Amino acid sequence: MSEKITPLKRPGLVLGLLTVGVATVVGYFVFSDWAQRRAAAERGEVSAALERQRPGFGLPDMDGVVHHIDEWDGKVIALNFWATWCRPCLREIPMLNGLQARYGEQGLQVIGVALDDREAVSAFIRNTPIDYAIMIGEDDAVDVARAYGNDAGVLPYTAIIDRDGRIAAVEFGELHEREAITLIQPLL
């Protein structure tokens, strides 16, 4: 007589169901936390960064040379936090290239701060030209983004800094050209 196999006697099935259940619960809490942080950012609860002096920082470029934000003192800075895996960030790049080309002579400096490692950024820019300064920071870049008012961890995130070094505007999420021009032009 053969023994009837019940679902509980199939260790692979039980382990699989348990794994799916745990992943679902973890996913819910991670997404819920992200959604709450994004909503708080969109409500302006993190606008404390506005009108204050920009924090100093230094991060390496693609060649490993550390640059400090004060190298661009006296310029209007569009400080854009991005990552190679962030689709809205990637959609911004052509627009940011265009802003640098159009307003660079008038005193704009776009700076992209990548929350990636150098290898990922290097592989990315081989296929997608970036015509503005790039700094790379991984965890250090996350700390810089927080110092600039992005406690919510939203990407992309852009801080507009005036010629006197004050944070004039912040944008959570994808920045569109019309909005970018509206924020930048009065500061040039």
FENNORRA-V616300 format. One record per backbone hydrogen bond with DSSP energy under -1.0 kcal/mol. NH is the residue of the N-H (numbers start at 0). CO is the residue of the C=O. If there is no record, write none. Layout:
BEGIN
nh: [NH NH]
co: [CO CO]
END
This chain:
BEGIN
nh: [8 9 13 14 15 16 17 18 19 20 21 22 23 24 25 26 27 28 29 30 31 32 33 34 35 36 37 38 39 40 41 42 43 44 46 49 50 51 53 58 60 63 66 68 70 71 72 74 75 76 77 78 79 80 81 85 89 90 91 95 96 97 98 99 100 101 102 103 106 107 108 110 111 112 113 114 120 121 122 123 124 126 127 132 134 135 136 137 139 141 142 143 144 145 146 147 148 149 152 156 157 158 159 160 161 164 166 167 168 170 172 179 180 181 182 183 184 186 187]
co: [5 6 9 10 11 12 13 14 15 16 17 18 19 20 21 22 23 24 25 26 27 28 29 30 31 32 33 34 35 36 37 38 40 39 43 46 166 48 164 66 64 60 58 56 67 68 69 71 106 160 108 158 110 156 112 82 85 86 87 91 92 93 94 95 96 97 98 99 103 102 75 77 132 79 134 81 116 117 118 119 120 123 123 109 111 59 113 113 136 137 138 139 140 141 142 143 145 144 149 80 170 78 168 76 165 161 51 159 159 157 155 175 176 177 178 179 180 183 184]
END
